[in-house]
Amino acid sequence: TAIAFANGRWQVTCGTDTYSAKSLINSAGAWADEIATLAGVTTVGLTACRRSMARVPAPDGLDVSNWPLILGAGETWYAKPDAGCLLISPADEEPVPPQDAWAEDLTLAEGIARYEAVAREPVKRMLSNWAGLRTFAPDRALVIGEAPGTPGFFWMAGQGGYGFQTAPAAARLLAAHVLGQPSELDKATVAALSPARFNDQTNSGR
Ligand SMILES: Cc1cc2nc3c(=O)[nH]c(=O)nc-3n(C[C@H](O)[C@H](O)[C@H](O)COP(=O)(O)OP(=O)(O)OC[C@H]3O[C@@H](n4cnc5c(N)ncnc54)[C@H](O)[C@@H]3O)c2cc1C
């Protein structure tokens, strides 16, 4: 992939195809800093953190469908119902390079042990497991807006563990930025989410 800015337009080359547009939205998740670097835009200093999940049968064969999200004290694990089964997460937050993440056996075992310390029935078997990346900006707030000094390059990154919940409001803010319209949010909130807040703290990708 190559990204260039020419004649007032962004050009993204993928293999033999080139796409051209006035605006480029960087929503590459854990790879968003790498995309910025490709485009010659200052990075914001994102950190991708792995979070793992184990899917186990419902304890005691109970109907868990109406169970709430259950958090261990200090959020050292959590569990929630998932299609008749239980998802247990060690609530891990291990910094890793951007990657197709997978769950480590030891991390899962430690998290399940923390769950078992308060559960009536131990986990007898695991049905499946997986991990994904939660990507944080240095201040752990979302990064939404136009890159300072780089017209047409917009950030939509750093959602951490809340990218689903924040998506409706975040998308509206991004749309306002791209369309050059005022946001419904107050100025302080817009500024707190802007990539400009990292201006003095990050390395240039140029
Ligand atoms: C275990 C776990 C549980 C979570 N639970 C919740 C929850 O309960 N509620 C909640 O709100 N959030 C939750 N999250 C967080 C949520 O998943 C993220 O905030 C959200 O997925 C971020 O969305 P995104 O589109 O910015 O990034 P991503 O979902 O990471 O998508 C970015 C995409 O860009 C692609 N990409 C990168 N580079 C390139 C390239 N060069 N070319 C083409 N494609 C590229 C990647 O392959 C990827 O598919 C959880 C995350 C994990 C890991």
The ligand as an SDF file (V2000), in Angstrom:
LIG
                    3D

 53 58  0  0  0  0  0  0  0  0999 V2000
  -11.9750   -8.8910   23.3180 C   0  0  0  0  0  0  0  0  0  0  0  0
  -12.5260   -7.5280   22.9920 C   0  0  0  0  0  0  0  0  0  0  0  0
  -13.7460   -7.1310   23.5100 C   0  0  0  0  0  0  0  0  0  0  0  0
  -14.2780   -5.8860   23.2000 C   0  0  0  0  0  0  0  0  0  0  0  0
  -15.4920   -5.5550   23.7280 N   0  0  0  0  0  0  0  0  0  0  0  0
  -16.0350   -4.3630   23.4120 C   0  0  0  0  0  0  0  0  0  0  0  0
  -17.3170   -4.0080   23.9290 C   0  0  0  0  0  0  0  0  0  0  0  0
  -17.9570   -4.7660   24.6580 O   0  0  0  0  0  0  0  0  0  0  0  0
  -17.8200   -2.7850   23.5960 N   0  0  0  0  0  0  0  0  0  0  0  0
  -17.1480   -1.9120   22.7930 C   0  0  0  0  0  0  0  0  0  0  0  0
  -17.6450   -0.8310   22.5260 O   0  0  0  0  0  0  0  0  0  0  0  0
  -15.9350   -2.2300   22.2850 N   0  0  0  0  0  0  0  0  0  0  0  0
  -15.3570   -3.4220   22.5790 C   0  0  0  0  0  0  0  0  0  0  0  0
  -14.1300   -3.7500   22.0940 N   0  0  0  0  0  0  0  0  0  0  0  0
  -13.3810   -2.7350   21.3280 C   0  0  0  0  0  0  0  0  0  0  0  0
  -13.7740   -2.7140   19.8670 C   0  0  0  0  0  0  0  0  0  0  0  0
  -13.5920   -3.9990   19.3100 O   0  0  0  0  0  0  0  0  0  0  0  0
  -12.8620   -1.7000   19.1390 C   0  0  0  0  0  0  0  0  0  0  0  0
  -12.9000   -0.4420   19.7980 O   0  0  0  0  0  0  0  0  0  0  0  0
  -13.3210   -1.5210   17.7140 C   0  0  0  0  0  0  0  0  0  0  0  0
  -13.2830   -2.7590   17.0260 O   0  0  0  0  0  0  0  0  0  0  0  0
  -12.4400   -0.5250   16.9860 C   0  0  0  0  0  0  0  0  0  0  0  0
  -12.9750   -0.3960   15.6850 O   0  0  0  0  0  0  0  0  0  0  0  0
  -12.0960    0.1040   14.4780 P   0  0  0  0  0  0  0  0  0  0  0  0
  -12.9600   -0.0530   13.2720 O   0  0  0  0  0  0  0  0  0  0  0  0
  -11.5280    1.4410   14.7760 O   0  0  0  0  0  0  0  0  0  0  0  0
  -10.8380   -0.8770   14.4240 O   0  0  0  0  0  0  0  0  0  0  0  0
  -10.7880   -2.3990   14.0020 P   0  0  0  0  0  0  0  0  0  0  0  0
  -12.0290   -3.1070   14.4040 O   0  0  0  0  0  0  0  0  0  0  0  0
   -9.4730   -2.9110   14.5030 O   0  0  0  0  0  0  0  0  0  0  0  0
  -10.7740   -2.3280   12.4160 O   0  0  0  0  0  0  0  0  0  0  0  0
   -9.6760   -1.7910   11.7160 C   0  0  0  0  0  0  0  0  0  0  0  0
   -9.5860   -2.5770   10.4290 C   0  0  0  0  0  0  0  0  0  0  0  0
   -8.6350   -1.9620    9.5590 O   0  0  0  0  0  0  0  0  0  0  0  0
   -8.0070   -2.9960    8.8370 C   0  0  0  0  0  0  0  0  0  0  0  0
   -6.7520   -2.4930    8.2500 N   0  0  0  0  0  0  0  0  0  0  0  0
   -5.6490   -2.0450    8.9040 C   0  0  0  0  0  0  0  0  0  0  0  0
   -4.7060   -1.6690    8.0250 N   0  0  0  0  0  0  0  0  0  0  0  0
   -5.2180   -1.8790    6.7850 C   0  0  0  0  0  0  0  0  0  0  0  0
   -4.7260   -1.6850    5.4660 C   0  0  0  0  0  0  0  0  0  0  0  0
   -3.4950   -1.1870    5.2340 N   0  0  0  0  0  0  0  0  0  0  0  0
   -5.5180   -2.0120    4.4360 N   0  0  0  0  0  0  0  0  0  0  0  0
   -6.7610   -2.5060    4.6460 C   0  0  0  0  0  0  0  0  0  0  0  0
   -7.2890   -2.7050    5.8710 N   0  0  0  0  0  0  0  0  0  0  0  0
   -6.5320   -2.4000    6.9290 C   0  0  0  0  0  0  0  0  0  0  0  0
   -7.7900   -4.0830    9.8740 C   0  0  0  0  0  0  0  0  0  0  0  0
   -7.5910   -5.3300    9.2530 O   0  0  0  0  0  0  0  0  0  0  0  0
   -9.1020   -4.0200   10.6420 C   0  0  0  0  0  0  0  0  0  0  0  0
  -10.0560   -4.9060   10.1100 O   0  0  0  0  0  0  0  0  0  0  0  0
  -13.5610   -4.9950   22.3680 C   0  0  0  0  0  0  0  0  0  0  0  0
  -12.3300   -5.3770   21.8450 C   0  0  0  0  0  0  0  0  0  0  0  0
  -11.8140   -6.6330   22.1490 C   0  0  0  0  0  0  0  0  0  0  0  0
  -10.4820   -7.0270   21.5610 C   0  0  0  0  0  0  0  0  0  0  0  0
  1  2  1  0
  2  3  1  0
  2 52  2  0
  3  4  2  0
  4  5  1  0
  4 50  1  0
  5  6  2  0
  6  7  1  0
  6 13  1  0
  7  8  2  0
  7  9  1  0
  9 10  1  0
 10 11  2  0
 10 12  1  0
 12 13  2  0
 13 14  1  0
 14 15  1  0
 14 50  1  0
 15 16  1  0
 16 17  1  0
 16 18  1  0
 18 19  1  0
 18 20  1  0
 20 21  1  0
 20 22  1  0
 22 23  1  0
 23 24  1  0
 24 25  2  0
 24 26  1  0
 24 27  1  0
 27 28  1  0
 28 29  2  0
 28 30  1  0
 28 31  1  0
 31 32  1  0
 32 33  1  0
 33 34  1  0
 33 48  1  0
 34 35  1  0
 35 36  1  0
 35 46  1  0
 36 37  1  0
 36 45  1  0
 37 38  2  0
 38 39  1  0
 39 40  1  0
 39 45  2  0
 40 41  1  0
 40 42  2  0
 42 43  1  0
 43 44  2  0
 44 45  1  0
 46 47  1  0
 46 48  1  0
 48 49  1  0
 50 51  2  0
 51 52  1  0
 52 53  1  0
M  END
$$$$
